Amino acid sequence: MSASLPVPPLPEALIRPAVEAALIEDWGRAGDVTTDATIPMGTQARAAINAREPGVAAGVQAAELAFRLVDPNLKIAVRLGDGERMIKGDAILTVTGEARSILMGERVALNFMGRMCGIASLTRRIADSIAHTKAKIADTRKTTPGLRIFEKRAVRLGGGANHRFGLDDAVLIKDNHLVAAGGIRPALERARAYAGHMLKIELEVDSLDQLDEALKIGIADNILLDNMSPEILREAVRRADLAARRPLLEASGGITPETAPSIAETGVDLLSAGFLTHSVKTLDVGLDFS
């Protein structure tokens, strides 16, 4: 199997609006009044964003852009790029120039980097714990409004996979869709008639009976096995393996760093976990002047 390609940087045009909005939010109506009141213009400084605990670097691109938007004359050197592992005390990036500019961009840079490092580090922890299986850990749409592109990239930097980015890039038929559509067969048949050849169809089931019905119909590309125990997941995998058309199987619900290995060992193809983005702990990174 060929090695995975590195996760490329995001186009600046995609991330610039979010970083600009964060800076505007932080500056309010009058800018940084503390810096204005205490630091004379022209004061030069050198600072570094340092890891205060081990993890995976992420959000570096956003932090670098934040400083550049504050002051394009700042000299920024990336010491650890997005996706690199780091230990406590590592310098992730350094910035040199006008002290006032560094202070005005500090919090926004740290906010992006701390959250994305937290997501990437948690994802890496789980990816490593299930590396002995064929399963991959994936995110969901349970992301921070306005930050989805950053958070999903952080998942990839941590060795995870991305589920759909929005409502428009895949069909995912969930329990409420089934109620409104009148059942599994009409929902799947309408979805197949609607979707073009490039649009995947995934169906969520919460019982083996629903799985059997879906396998018999044979339309779904992927089947999401919702809130099933490892024992039931193993049986679901066995039944899918016997089907004429085996769909990709995705386990979801109740997945934590502690339960992920036993779930992955059932033979499912994918574990999707909202907690990667909605309940992650920000990694401790800080900016220090020298």
PyMOL commands that set and color helices and strands:
alter all, ss='L'
color gray80, all
select helices_A, chain A and resi 12-27+33-38+60-70+99-129+148-157+175-181+184-194+208-217+230-242+260-264+275-278
alter helices_A, ss='H'
color red, helices_A
select strands_A, chain A and resi 44-51+55-56+75-78+85-86+91-98+136-138+171-173+201-205+222-226+248-252+270-272+285-289
alter strands_A, ss='S'
color yellow, strands_A
deselect
rebuild
show_as cartoon
